[in-house]
Amino acid sequence: MLNDTFYPFRHPGVSLALPRRRHLLGRPRRCRPLVHEDASSDDHLRLTAKGEHGTRRKPTASLRTTAQEMPRRSNLPVSITSFIGRGGELEAVRQCLTAARLVTLIGAGGVGKTRLALRVAEEALEDYPDGVWLAELAPLVDTTLVPHVVAAALGVREQTGESILHSLKQALHLKRILLVLDNCEHLAQTCAELAEDVLGACPDLQILATSREPLRTNGEVAWRVPSLDVPDPRAPPCLSS
């Protein structure tokens, strides 16, 4: 028979006799806190909620889902070099884009037309909710492929029974987009016809082209890219006073 002893349970207004069985209780074990002593009450509530409702989804999963749902707004290449000495040119081209829907940067080969166009497009990305897109035309020889290259850059697919040009105009209608046509000189007439056609059908579209010569189409603003000043190697270096 168990040797039970009784002790009163002390509580205001309550007095109970409860059995105390020392040999069943044994030595008290060390208690491990479930919440760090430095944790706040809010942390405790979050841990409690986690225990009640199961394991919470990892934040990386939600971030990954959000990133996948965000549409692409540009296919511009990532710049790996600094861009200096063209501040005035950048501002001048931006002003041209506010006044015209077709701006062509012209100049000799190697003068920096492509780099300037890409930098202008990169800085103008926030002004075009539907994106800034680059179509590189330098490798092309067949003029009939120009609208196909432009459509591929914009992610536009040719619809059954329709020309690729018609599909382009349907896809870009009422889209606020800046289209960069790079290296148009050997395809100038085709690029001019394409630009005139899509600009006429898409009132919110703008085109920034690069070419050695103007496209010579209606509404075009041709802006000549100056060469960067090269310092005279015979000149003495500048010394700070």
MIVONU-939393 format. One record per atom (N, C-alpha, C): chain; atom name; x, z, y. Coordinates in steps of 0.1 Angstrom, whole numbers, plus 2048, in hexadecimal, padded with zeros to 3 digits. Last residue first. Example, Ala and Ser with C-alpha at 12.3 -4.5 7.8 and 13.67 -1.06 7.14 Angstrom:
<rs>
[r A N [880 847 7EA]];
[r A CA [889 847 7F5]];
[r A C [881 84F 800]];
[r A N [884 84E 7C7]];
[r A CA [87B 84E 7D3]];
[r A C [884 84E 7DF]];
</rs>
This chain:
<rs>
[r A N [9D0 5BB AD1]];
[r A CA [9D7 5C3 ADB]];
[r A C [9D6 5D1 AD9]];
[r A N [9D5 5A8 AB4]];
[r A CA [9CD 5B1 ABB]];
[r A C [9D5 5B9 AC5]];
[r A N [9DE 586 AB3]];
[r A CA [9E2 594 AB2]];
[r A C [9D9 59D ABA]];
[r A N [9DB 569 AA0]];
[r A CA [9D5 571 AAB]];
[r A C [9D9 580 AA8]];
[r A N [9F7 554 A99]];
[r A CA [9EC 55D A95]];
[r A C [9E7 566 AA1]];
[r A N [9FD 535 AAA]];
[r A CA [A01 542 AA7]];
[r A C [9F5 54B AA2]];
[r A N [9F7 515 A9B]];
[r A CA [9F4 51F AA5]];
[r A C [9F8 52C AA1]];
[r A N [9FC 504 A86]];
[r A CA [A07 506 A8F]];
[r A C [A04 511 A99]];
[r A N [9E4 501 A79]];
[r A CA [9EE 50A A72]];
[r A C [9FA 50C A7B]];
[r A N [9C6 505 A8A]];
[r A CA [9D3 4FE A8B]];
[r A C [9DD 506 A84]];
[r A N [9A8 50B A77]];
[r A CA [9B3 510 A80]];
[r A C [9BF 507 A7F]];
[r A N [98C 4F7 A76]];
[r A CA [998 4FB A6E]];
[r A C [9A3 4FF A78]];
[r A N [96A 4FB A78]];
[r A CA [977 4FA A7F]];
[r A C [982 4FF A77]];
[r A N [955 4EA A62]];
[r A CA [95B 4F6 A66]];
[r A C [968 4F4 A6D]];
[r A N [941 4CF A6E]];
[r A CA [94C 4D4 A65]];
[r A C [951 4E1 A6B]];
[r A N [91D 4D0 A72]];
[r A CA [92B 4CF A77]];
[r A C [935 4D4 A6D]];
[r A N [903 4BE A66]];
[r A CA [90A 4CA A63]];
[r A C [919 4C8 A69]];
[r A N [8E7 4B2 A78]];
[r A CA [8F5 4AF A73]];
[r A C [8FD 4BC A72]];
[r A N [8C7 4AE A6F]];
[r A CA [8D0 4B7 A76]];
[r A C [8DE 4B6 A70]];
[r A N [8A9 49D A73]];
[r A CA [8B7 49D A6D]];
[r A C [8C0 4A5 A76]];
[r A N [889 4A1 A6C]];
[r A CA [892 4A6 A75]];
[r A C [8A0 4A6 A6F]];
[r A N [86E 48B A65]];
[r A CA [87A 491 A61]];
[r A C [882 495 A6D]];
[r A N [856 47D A6A]];
[r A CA [856 48C A6C]];
[r A C [864 492 A68]];
[r A N [85B 463 A53]];
[r A CA [853 469 A5E]];
[r A C [854 478 A5E]];
[r A N [87E 45D A4B]];
[r A CA [870 45D A48]];
[r A C [868 464 A53]];
[r A N [89B 45D A46]];
[r A CA [894 453 A4F]];
[r A C [885 452 A4A]];
[r A N [8AD 46C A3B]];
[r A CA [8A4 466 A32]];
[r A C [89C 45B A39]];
[r A N [8CF 46A A48]];
[r A CA [8C1 46E A49]];
[r A C [8B8 466 A3F]];
[r A N [8EC 46F A32]];
[r A CA [8E4 467 A3C]];
[r A C [8D6 46C A3D]];
[r A N [8F3 481 A1F]];
[r A CA [8FE 47C A29]];
[r A C [8F8 474 A34]];
[r A N [8DE 49D A1C]];
[r A CA [8E1 48F A19]];
[r A C [8EC 48B A23]];
[r A N [8C5 4B4 A12]];
[r A CA [8D3 4B2 A16]];
[r A C [8D7 4A4 A13]];
[r A N [8A6 4C3 A1E]];
[r A CA [8AE 4B9 A16]];
[r A C [8BC 4B9 A1B]];
[r A N [88B 4D6 A1B]];
[r A CA [898 4D6 A21]];
[r A C [8A1 4CE A18]];
[r A N [869 4D5 A21]];
[r A CA [874 4CF A19]];
[r A C [881 4D1 A22]];
[r A N [84A 4E7 A1C]];
[r A CA [855 4E3 A24]];
[r A C [861 4DE A1C]];
[r A N [826 4E9 A19]];
[r A CA [833 4E6 A13]];
[r A C [83E 4E2 A1E]];
[r A N [80D 4EA A22]];
[r A CA [815 4F6 A24]];
[r A C [823 4F5 A1E]];
[r A N [800 4D2 A1C]];
[r A CA [802 4D6 A2A]];
[r A C [80B 4E2 A2C]];
[r A N [805 4B9 A07]];
[r A CA [806 4C8 A07]];
[r A C [80A 4CD A14]];
[r A N [803 49E A0C]];
[r A CA [7F9 4A4 A03]];
[r A C [7F9 4B3 A03]];
[r A N [819 499 A1C]];
[r A CA [80C 494 A20]];
[r A C [801 49B A18]];
[r A N [82E 4A2 A0C]];
[r A CA [82B 4A9 A19]];
[r A C [81D 4A5 A1E]];
[r A N [82E 48F 9F8]];
[r A CA [82A 49D 9F5]];
[r A C [827 4A5 A01]];
[r A N [835 477 A06]];
[r A CA [829 478 9FE]];
[r A C [824 486 9FC]];
[r A N [84D 47C A13]];
[r A CA [841 478 A1B]];
[r A C [834 47A A13]];
[r A N [85D 482 9FD]];
[r A CA [85B 48C A07]];
[r A C [84E 489 A0F]];
[r A N [85D 469 9EF]];
[r A CA [858 475 9E9]];
[r A C [854 480 9F3]];
[r A N [869 459 A02]];
[r A CA [85B 456 9FD]];
[r A C [855 462 9F7]];
[r A N [882 465 A04]];
[r A CA [87A 464 A10]];
[r A C [86B 461 A0C]];
[r A N [88C 462 9EA]];
[r A CA [889 46F 9EF]];
[r A C [880 46F 9FB]];
[r A N [88E 446 9E9]];
[r A CA [885 44D 9E0]];
[r A C [881 45B 9E5]];
[r A N [8A2 443 9FD]];
[r A CA [894 43C 9FE]];
[r A C [88A 443 9F5]];
[r A N [8B8 452 9F3]];
[r A CA [8B2 455 A00]];
[r A C [8A4 44F A01]];
[r A N [8C9 457 9DF]];
[r A CA [8BB 455 9DB]];
[r A C [8B2 456 9E8]];
[r A N [8E2 45D 9E8]];
[r A CA [8E1 451 9DF]];
[r A C [8D3 44E 9DB]];
[r A N [8DB 474 9F8]];
[r A CA [8E0 468 9FE]];
[r A C [8DF 45C 9F5]];
[r A N [8D2 48D 9F1]];
[r A CA [8C8 482 9F0]];
[r A C [8CE 475 9F4]];
[r A N [8DA 4AA 9EA]];
[r A CA [8E2 49D 9E7]];
[r A C [8D8 491 9E6]];
[r A N [8BE 4BD 9E3]];
[r A CA [8CC 4BD 9E6]];
[r A C [8D2 4B0 9E1]];
[r A N [8A2 4C9 9F1]];
[r A CA [8A6 4BD 9EA]];
[r A C [8B5 4BB 9ED]];
[r A N [88F 4E5 9EF]];
[r A CA [89C 4E0 9F3]];
[r A C [8A0 4D4 9EA]];
[r A N [870 4EF 9FB]];
[r A CA [877 4E7 9F0]];
[r A C [884 4E2 9F6]];
[r A N [85E 50B A00]];
[r A CA [869 504 A06]];
[r A C [870 4FD 9FA]];
[r A N [83A 510 A01]];
[r A CA [847 50E 9F9]];
[r A C [851 507 A02]];
[r A N [81C 519 9FC]];
[r A CA [826 51B A07]];
[r A C [833 51C A01]];
[r A N [803 503 9F1]];
[r A CA [80E 50C 9EE]];
[r A C [818 50D 9F9]];
[r A N [7F0 4EF 9F4]];
[r A CA [7EE 4FC 9FB]];
[r A C [7F8 507 9F7]];
[r A N [7FC 4DE 9D9]];
[r A CA [7F2 4DE 9E3]];
[r A C [7EF 4ED 9E7]];
[r A N [80D 4DD 9C4]];
[r A CA [813 4E2 9D0]];
[r A C [808 4E3 9DB]];
[r A N [7FF 4D1 9AF]];
[r A CA [804 4DF 9AD]];
[r A C [809 4E5 9BA]];
[r A N [7F8 4B8 9B9]];
[r A CA [7ED 4C1 9B5]];
[r A C [7F3 4CF 9B4]];
[r A N [811 4AD 9BD]];
[r A CA [809 4AF 9C9]];
[r A C [7FD 4B9 9C5]];
[r A N [81A 4AC 9A2]];
[r A CA [821 4B3 9AC]];
[r A C [818 4B7 9B8]];
[r A N [808 49A 997]];
[r A CA [808 4A8 992]];
[r A C [80F 4B1 99C]];
[r A N [80F 483 9A5]];
[r A CA [802 489 9A7]];
[r A C [801 497 9A2]];
[r A N [829 480 99A]];
[r A CA [827 482 9A8]];
[r A C [819 488 9AC]];
[r A N [824 47B 980]];
[r A CA [82A 487 983]];
[r A C [829 48A 992]];
[r A N [802 46E 97A]];
[r A CA [810 46C 97D]];
[r A C [816 47A 981]];
[r A N [7EC 476 95F]];
[r A CA [7EF 477 96D]];
[r A C [7FE 474 96F]];
[r A N [7E7 479 944]];
[r A CA [7E0 46F 94B]];
[r A C [7E2 46E 95A]];
[r A N [7EF 49B 944]];
[r A CA [7EC 48F 93C]];
[r A C [7E3 486 944]];
[r A N [807 4A6 95C]];
[r A CA [7FA 4A7 956]];
[r A C [7F7 49A 94F]];
[r A N [827 4B3 95C]];
[r A CA [81F 4A7 95E]];
[r A C [812 4A8 956]];
[r A N [82D 4D3 96A]];
[r A CA [82C 4CA 95F]];
[r A C [823 4BE 961]];
[r A N [843 4E4 97F]];
[r A CA [837 4DC 97E]];
[r A C [837 4D3 972]];
[r A N [859 4F3 987]];
[r A CA [851 4F7 97C]];
[r A C [844 4F0 97A]];
[r A N [869 4E9 99B]];
[r A CA [85E 4F1 99F]];
[r A C [855 4F6 993]];
[r A N [87B 4DA 98C]];
[r A CA [880 4E5 994]];
[r A C [875 4EF 999]];
[r A N [86A 4C7 981]];
[r A CA [871 4D1 978]];
[r A C [876 4DD 980]];
[r A N [864 4B9 999]];
[r A CA [859 4C0 991]];
[r A C [85F 4CA 988]];
[r A N [87D 4AE 99F]];
[r A CA [876 4B7 9A8]];
[r A C [86B 4BF 9A1]];
[r A N [880 49E 989]];
[r A CA [88A 4A8 98B]];
[r A C [884 4B3 995]];
[r A N [86B 48C 98C]];
[r A CA [86B 494 980]];
[r A C [875 4A0 982]];
[r A N [870 47F 9A4]];
[r A CA [865 488 9A3]];
[r A C [865 491 997]];
[r A N [889 471 99A]];
[r A CA [889 47B 9A5]];
[r A C [87D 484 9A5]];
[r A N [889 45D 988]];
[r A CA [889 46B 983]];
[r A C [889 475 98E]];
[r A N [88B 445 994]];
[r A CA [87E 449 98F]];
[r A C [87D 457 98A]];
[r A N [8A6 441 99A]];
[r A CA [89D 446 9A4]];
[r A C [88F 44A 99F]];
[r A N [8C0 44A 987]];
[r A CA [8B3 443 986]];
[r A C [8AA 449 990]];
[r A N [8D4 45D 98D]];
[r A CA [8D6 44F 990]];
[r A C [8C9 447 990]];
[r A N [8DB 47F 994]];
[r A CA [8D2 474 991]];
[r A C [8D7 467 995]];
[r A N [8EC 494 99B]];
[r A CA [8EF 48D 98F]];
[r A C [8E6 481 98C]];
[r A N [8E0 49C 9B5]];
[r A CA [8EE 496 9B4]];
[r A C [8F0 48E 9A7]];
[r A N [8C9 4AB 9B8]];
[r A CA [8C8 49C 9B5]];
[r A C [8D5 495 9B3]];
[r A N [8BA 4C8 9B2]];
[r A CA [8C7 4C2 9B3]];
[r A C [8C7 4B4 9AF]];
[r A N [8A3 4DA 9C2]];
[r A CA [8A3 4CF 9B9]];
[r A C [8B1 4C8 9BC]];
[r A N [898 4FC 9C6]];
[r A CA [8A3 4F2 9C8]];
[r A C [8A2 4E7 9BD]];
[r A N [880 50E 9D8]];
[r A CA [884 508 9CC]];
[r A C [88E 4FD 9CF]];
[r A N [870 52C 9E0]];
[r A CA [87A 522 9E5]];
[r A C [881 51C 9D9]];
[r A N [84D 538 9E1]];
[r A CA [85B 536 9DC]];
[r A C [863 52B 9E3]];
[r A N [836 540 9EA]];
[r A CA [835 539 9DD]];
[r A C [843 534 9D9]];
[r A N [83B 54C A03]];
[r A CA [836 554 9F8]];
[r A C [836 54D 9EB]];
[r A N [855 549 A17]];
[r A CA [84D 540 A0F]];
[r A C [848 548 A02]];
[r A N [864 55B A24]];
[r A CA [85A 553 A2D]];
[r A C [852 54A A24]];
[r A N [876 565 A13]];
[r A CA [86B 56E A17]];
[r A C [860 566 A1F]];
[r A N [88A 551 A13]];
[r A CA [882 553 A08]];
[r A C [875 55B A0B]];
[r A N [89D 54A A26]];
[r A CA [88F 547 A29]];
[r A C [885 54B A1E]];
[r A N [8B5 54F A1B]];
[r A CA [8B1 558 A26]];
[r A C [8A2 556 A29]];
[r A N [8B6 539 A09]];
[r A CA [8B7 547 A04]];
[r A C [8B1 551 A0F]];
[r A N [8B6 523 A1B]];
[r A CA [8AB 525 A11]];
[r A C [8AB 534 A0C]];
[r A N [8CF 527 A27]];
[r A CA [8C2 527 A2F]];
[r A C [8B7 52A A26]];
[r A N [8DF 524 A11]];
[r A CA [8DF 531 A18]];
[r A C [8D3 532 A21]];
[r A N [8DA 50A A09]];
[r A CA [8D7 515 A00]];
[r A C [8D7 522 A07]];
[r A N [8E4 4FC A20]];
[r A CA [8D6 4FB A1C]];
[r A C [8D2 506 A13]];
[r A N [8FF 503 A1F]];
[r A CA [8F7 506 A2B]];
[r A C [8E8 506 A27]];
[r A N [907 4F7 A07]];
[r A CA [908 506 A09]];
[r A C [8FF 50A A15]];
[r A N [901 4DC A0D]];
[r A CA [8FA 4E3 A02]];
[r A C [8FB 4F2 A04]];
[r A N [913 4D6 A23]];
[r A CA [904 4D4 A24]];
[r A C [8FD 4DC A1A]];
[r A N [92E 4D6 A26]];
[r A CA [928 4E2 A23]];
[r A C [918 4E2 A25]];
[r A N [93E 4BF A25]];
[r A CA [93D 4C6 A32]];
[r A C [936 4D4 A31]];
[r A N [93F 4AF A0F]];
[r A CA [947 4BB A10]];
[r A C [947 4C3 A1C]];
[r A N [937 491 A1F]];
[r A CA [938 498 A13]];
[r A C [942 4A3 A14]];
[r A N [928 494 A40]];
[r A CA [931 48E A37]];
[r A C [932 497 A2A]];
[r A N [905 499 A46]];
[r A CA [913 49A A49]];
[r A C [91B 494 A3E]];
[r A N [8E5 4A9 A4B]];
[r A CA [8ED 49E A48]];
[r A C [8FC 4A1 A4C]];
[r A N [8C9 4B8 A40]];
[r A CA [8D6 4BB A44]];
[r A C [8DF 4B0 A41]];
[r A N [8A8 4B3 A49]];
[r A CA [8B3 4AE A41]];
[r A C [8C0 4B1 A48]];
[r A N [888 4C0 A47]];
[r A CA [895 4C1 A4E]];
[r A C [8A0 4BC A45]];
[r A N [867 4BE A4B]];
[r A CA [872 4B8 A43]];
[r A C [87E 4B8 A4C]];
[r A N [858 4CC A5C]];
[r A CA [855 4CF A4E]];
[r A C [85F 4C8 A45]];
[r A N [862 4DD A7A]];
[r A CA [860 4D1 A72]];
[r A C [85E 4D4 A64]];
[r A N [866 4F5 A87]];
[r A CA [860 4EA A8F]];
[r A C [85D 4DE A86]];
[r A N [872 507 A76]];
[r A CA [866 50B A7D]];
[r A C [85F 500 A84]];
[r A N [888 4F9 A6E]];
[r A CA [87D 4FA A65]];
[r A C [871 500 A6B]];
[r A N [898 4FB A85]];
[r A CA [893 4EE A81]];
[r A C [887 4EF A78]];
[r A N [89F 516 A84]];
[r A CA [896 511 A8F]];
[r A C [890 503 A8C]];
[r A N [8AF 515 A6D]];
[r A CA [8A3 51C A6D]];
[r A C [899 518 A78]];
[r A N [8C4 506 A78]];
[r A CA [8BC 500 A6D]];
[r A C [8AF 507 A6C]];
[r A N [8CE 519 A8B]];
[r A CA [8C9 50C A8F]];
[r A C [8C1 505 A85]];
[r A N [8D6 52E A7B]];
[r A CA [8CB 530 A84]];
[r A C [8C6 523 A89]];
[r A N [8EB 522 A6D]];
[r A CA [8E0 528 A66]];
[r A C [8D4 529 A6F]];
[r A N [8FD 51B A81]];
[r A CA [8F6 510 A7A]];
[r A C [8EA 516 A72]];
[r A N [906 534 A8A]];
[r A CA [8FE 52C A93]];
[r A C [8F7 521 A8C]];
[r A N [913 53D A72]];
[r A CA [907 545 A78]];
[r A C [8FF 53C A81]];
[r A N [928 535 A63]];
[r A CA [91D 52C A65]];
[r A C [911 533 A6B]];
[r A N [93C 547 A5D]];
[r A CA [93F 53C A66]];
[r A C [934 532 A68]];
[r A N [937 54D A3A]];
[r A CA [93B 551 A47]];
[r A C [93D 545 A50]];
[r A N [92D 559 A1D]];
[r A CA [929 54E A26]];
[r A C [92C 552 A34]];
[r A N [93E 55F 9FE]];
[r A CA [939 563 A0B]];
[r A C [936 557 A13]];
[r A N [933 556 9DD]];
[r A CA [93D 556 9E8]];
[r A C [936 55A 9F4]];
[r A N [91F 554 9CC]];
[r A CA [92A 55C 9C7]];
[r A C [935 55C 9D2]];
[r A N [8FC 552 9CB]];
[r A CA [908 550 9D3]];
[r A C [913 559 9CE]];
[r A N [8E8 545 9B2]];
[r A CA [8EE 552 9B7]];
[r A C [8FB 54E 9BF]];
[r A N [8D2 52A 9B9]];
[r A CA [8DE 530 9B2]];
[r A C [8E2 53C 9B9]];
[r A N [8AF 52B 9B9]];
[r A CA [8BB 52A 9C0]];
[r A C [8C7 530 9B9]];
[r A N [895 52C 9B1]];
[r A CA [89F 528 9A7]];
[r A C [8AD 525 9AD]];
[r A N [87B 543 9B8]];
[r A CA [886 53B 9BC]];
[r A C [88F 537 9B0]];
[r A N [868 553 9AF]];
[r A CA [865 54D 9BC]];
[r A C [871 545 9C1]];
[r A N [856 55C 991]];
[r A CA [863 558 997]];
[r A C [85F 551 9A5]];
[r A N [83F 577 98F]];
[r A CA [842 569 98F]];
[r A C [84F 566 996]];
[r A N [83F 594 97B]];
[r A CA [842 58F 989]];
[r A C [846 580 988]];
[r A N [83D 59B 961]];
[r A CA [831 596 967]];
[r A C [833 590 975]];
[r A N [856 5A4 95B]];
[r A CA [852 598 955]];
[r A C [845 593 95B]];
[r A N [857 5BB 96B]];
[r A CA [860 5B1 96E]];
[r A C [85C 5A4 967]];
[r A N [844 5CB 95E]];
[r A CA [841 5C7 96C]];
[r A C [84A 5BB 96F]];
[r A N [850 5CF 945]];
[r A CA [843 5C8 946]];
[r A C [841 5C3 954]];
[r A N [866 5DE 94D]];
[r A CA [868 5D1 947]];
[r A C [85B 5C9 947]];
[r A N [85A 5F5 957]];
[r A CA [861 5EC 960]];
[r A C [863 5DF 95A]];
[r A N [84E 5FE 93F]];
[r A CA [846 5FA 94A]];
[r A C [84D 5F1 954]];
[r A N [866 604 931]];
[r A CA [85C 5FB 92C]];
[r A C [853 5F5 937]];
[r A N [873 617 940]];
[r A CA [879 609 93F]];
[r A C [86F 5FF 93A]];
[r A N [864 62E 93D]];
[r A CA [863 626 94A]];
[r A C [869 618 948]];
[r A N [853 632 91E]];
[r A CA [860 632 925]];
[r A C [85E 629 932]];
[r A N [835 644 91B]];
[r A CA [83C 637 91B]];
[r A C [849 638 923]];
[r A N [835 665 90D]];
[r A CA [832 65C 918]];
[r A C [83A 64F 916]];
[r A N [827 672 8F0]];
[r A CA [833 66D 8F6]];
[r A C [82F 663 901]];
[r A N [809 686 8F6]];
[r A CA [812 67E 8EE]];
[r A C [81E 679 8F6]];
[r A N [7FA 698 904]];
[r A CA [7F6 68A 904]];
[r A C [7FF 681 8FC]];
[r A N [807 6B0 903]];
[r A CA [7F9 6AF 900]];
[r A C [7F4 6A1 8FE]];
[r A N [822 6AC 90A]];
[r A CA [81F 6B2 8FD]];
[r A C [810 6B0 8FA]];
[r A N [81E 6A3 924]];
[r A CA [824 69A 91A]];
[r A C [821 69F 90C]];
[r A N [814 6B9 931]];
[r A CA [80C 6AD 930]];
[r A C [811 6A4 925]];
[r A N [82B 6C9 930]];
[r A CA [81E 6CD 929]];
[r A C [815 6C1 926]];
[r A N [83C 6BB 940]];
[r A CA [83F 6BD 932]];
[r A C [833 6C1 92A]];
[r A N [82E 6BD 958]];
[r A CA [830 6B0 952]];
[r A C [834 6B1 944]];
[r A N [82F 6D9 95C]];
[r A CA [822 6D2 95A]];
[r A C [824 6C5 954]];
[r A N [84A 6DC 95F]];
[r A CA [843 6E3 954]];
[r A C [836 6DC 951]];
[r A N [84E 6CF 977]];
[r A CA [855 6CA 96B]];
[r A C [84E 6D0 95E]];
[r A N [840 6DF 988]];
[r A CA [83B 6D1 986]];
[r A C [841 6CC 979]];
[r A N [84F 6F6 988]];
[r A CA [842 6F7 982]];
[r A C [83D 6E9 97F]];
[r A N [871 6EC 981]];
[r A CA [867 6F0 989]];
[r A C [85A 6F1 982]];
[r A N [88E 6F9 96F]];
[r A CA [883 6EF 970]];
[r A C [878 6F5 979]];
[r A N [8A1 70B 969]];
[r A CA [8A1 705 977]];
[r A C [896 6FC 979]];
[r A N [89C 712 94F]];
[r A CA [899 71C 959]];
[r A C [899 717 967]];
[r A N [88B 6FA 93C]];
[r A CA [897 6FF 942]];
[r A C [894 708 94D]];
[r A N [873 702 924]];
[r A CA [876 6FC 930]];
[r A C [882 702 937]];
[r A N [874 710 90D]];
[r A CA [870 702 90C]];
[r A C [872 6FB 919]];
[r A N [88C 728 902]];
[r A CA [883 723 90D]];
[r A C [880 714 90B]];
[r A N [88C 738 8E4]];
[r A CA [892 72D 8EC]];
[r A C [888 728 8F6]];
[r A N [891 759 8DA]];
[r A CA [888 74F 8DE]];
[r A C [88F 745 8E7]];
[r A N [89E 767 8BD]];
[r A CA [8A1 763 8CA]];
[r A C [897 758 8CE]];
[r A N [888 77D 8AA]];
[r A CA [891 772 8AB]];
[r A C [893 76E 8BA]];
[r A N [885 79F 8A0]];
[r A CA [881 794 8A9]];
[r A C [88C 78A 8AA]];
[r A N [884 7A7 87E]];
[r A CA [88B 7A8 88A]];
[r A C [887 79C 893]];
[r A N [862 7AE 871]];
[r A CA [870 7AB 870]];
[r A C [877 7AC 87E]];
[r A N [847 7B0 86C]];
[r A CA [84B 7A9 878]];
[r A C [85A 7A6 877]];
[r A N [844 7BE 855]];
[r A CA [840 7B0 855]];
[r A C [845 7A9 861]];
[r A N [84D 7D8 85A]];
[r A CA [854 7D0 850]];
[r A C [850 7C2 84F]];
[r A N [83A 7E0 86D]];
[r A CA [848 7DD 871]];
[r A C [84F 7D5 867]];
[r A N [81C 7DC 876]];
[r A CA [823 7DB 86A]];
[r A C [831 7D6 86C]];
[r A N [803 7EB 885]];
[r A CA [811 7E7 888]];
[r A C [818 7E7 87B]];
[r A N [7E1 7E6 88E]];
[r A CA [7EB 7E9 884]];
[r A C [7F8 7E4 888]];
[r A N [7D1 7F3 8AB]];
[r A CA [7D6 7E7 8A4]];
[r A C [7E0 7EB 89A]];
[r A N [7B7 7FE 8BD]];
[r A CA [7C1 803 8B3]];
[r A C [7C5 7F7 8AB]];
[r A N [7B2 7FA 8E0]];
[r A CA [7B0 7F6 8D2]];
[r A C [7BB 7FC 8C9]];
[r A N [7A3 7FC 8FE]];
[r A CA [7AC 804 8F5]];
[r A C [7A8 800 8E7]];
[r A N [79F 7F0 91F]];
[r A CA [79E 7ED 910]];
[r A C [7A7 7F6 909]];
[r A N [7A3 7F5 939]];
[r A CA [796 7F6 935]];
[r A C [794 7F3 926]];
[r A N [7C1 7E5 939]];
[r A CA [7B7 7EC 942]];
[r A C [7A9 7EB 93C]];
[r A N [7D1 7EB 91B]];
[r A CA [7CC 7E1 924]];
[r A C [7C2 7E8 92C]];
[r A N [7E3 7F1 8FF]];
[r A CA [7E1 7F5 90C]];
[r A C [7DD 7EA 915]];
[r A N [7DB 7F9 8E0]];
[r A CA [7DE 7ED 8E8]];
[r A C [7D9 7F0 8F6]];
[r A N [7E8 814 8CE]];
[r A CA [7DE 80F 8D7]];
[r A C [7E3 803 8DF]];
[r A N [7F2 811 8AD]];
[r A CA [7F5 814 8BB]];
[r A C [7EB 80E 8C4]];
[r A N [7F6 81C 88B]];
[r A CA [7EE 816 896]];
[r A C [7F3 81A 8A3]];
[r A N [806 812 86D]];
[r A CA [804 81C 878]];
[r A C [7FD 814 883]];
[r A N [806 80E 84A]];
[r A CA [801 809 857]];
[r A C [801 815 861]];
[r A N [816 808 830]];
[r A CA [815 813 839]];
[r A C [812 80F 847]];
[r A N [804 7F8 816]];
[r A CA [80C 7F7 822]];
[r A C [80A 803 82A]];
[r A N [809 800 7F4]];
[r A CA [800 800 800]];
[r A C [809 800 80C]];
</rs>
